[in-house]
Amino acid sequence: QMRDAGIPTVVWLCPTLPFINDTEENLLGLLDYCARAKVKGILNFGFGVTLREGDREYFYAALDRSFPGVKQRYIRTFGNAYVCNSPNNARLMRIFTAECKRLGILYKTDEVFAYLWRFETRQKQITLFE
């Protein structure tokens, strides 16, 4: 409906949570949803999550509640890193790129933003004092 109303249809594909939803099956399901919705593009800066200090503690508490034991994997794998890319990142990026090409969905960041800028209205701001 948004696309049909002339509203740009782009998906920002993040975050992907390492050890939880960083699977080929999950990615292909998401891309299928995007194709059926006829999105024009998908922004994707890699498969992972970023964890700032403060956010990390909240995230770890949520992991303990919903995915017992996974916090320990995060600590062993990422330590205190801000960027926590999935160990499957390279493989998922290859799948993402190939599927977007096959489906005709924009996936290169510059192309997706170029599409969005075409919808940007560039009207001059009026002034009260001339």
Disulfide bonds with the S-S distance in Angstrom:
none
